[in-house]
Amino acid sequence: MVLLEAMANGIPVVATSVGGVPAIVSSGKNGILVPPADPSRLLEAMQSVAGDGDLRKRLCARAADLIRQDYSVADWTRKVTRVYSATLQEWRRRNQ
């Protein structure tokens, strides 16, 4: 959620490529991904974003596009509702 919230608020994202992060952040397109446990790469990416206004604008614009297309409140509500519904159905199946 933090990545999505940052993207929705025009904050450029620099993150490590762990867990589900690469499913949201496309490195060089809507954010920058660095390998986990690599502080020098993290610093380089952060300095790059901080020092390059055009890069920041480009990343933020593409992140905003992603949020509008795939993570609107209505979309997010539908996705969460599907997960909860499936979980409830599974619970009912197991407890019959």
N, C-alpha and C positions, 0 to 999 in steps of 0.2 A: 504494500500500500504506500509506503514512503516514496518509492520511486514514482508511482503514478501521481501522487499528490505533488511531488516536486515538478514533474512534467506539466501537470495541469496548471501550475502557478508560475510557469515561465522560468523555472530554475534549471540550469543545465545539469545533467546527470553524469557523474563519473562513478562507476561502480565496479565491483569485482565480479568476475564471471563464475558465480556459484549458484547452486540451486535453480530457482526459476527466473533469476535475473536475465539471462540471455533470451528468455521468451518474451521479455518486455523491451529490453534495451538492445538495439541493433548498433553495434559499435561503428562510430563514424557517421551514422545516419541520424539517430535521435538521442545519442548519448555516447559515452566512451566506456568501453569495458577494458579492464586490466586483469591480469592473472591474479588469483588469490595469493596472499602472503608475499607480495612483491612491492614493498614500500617505494622503491625507486621508480617503478613504472607508474604507481599511483601518483607520486609527486609530479612526475613528468606530465601525466594526463591533466592533473589539476592546474599546473602552471600553464599548460597549453590552452586550456579553456579560459583561465583567468586573463591571459595575455592576448587573446585573439578575439576581438569583438565580432568579427564576421563569423567565426566558428561558433561562438555562443549563440548568435542570432539564428544561424542555420540549424543547430541542434535543437534549440527551443522551438523553432517553427515546425520542424518535423515531429517533435514530441507532441506539440499541440495538435497536429494532424492525427497522430495516433490516438490521443485521448478522445478527440471528437469522433473518430471512426469506430474505435473498438472499446472504449471505456466510458461511454456516457452514463449518466445516472440510470437511465432506463435499461441500457445494456447490462450494466453491473447488477442491477436489481434482478433482471431475468436470469443471469448466470448464477447468482447466489441462491435464488429461489429454486432453480433446477437442482443444485447440489443439496439443499435442504430437503427437497421433495424426494430425491433419490435416497437420501439417508433415512428419511422417515419410512419410505417403502421397505427398505432393507430391514429396519428395526421391526416393522410390523411382520415381515416375512419370518424373521427369526423368533418372534414371540407369539406365534399362532399356536 
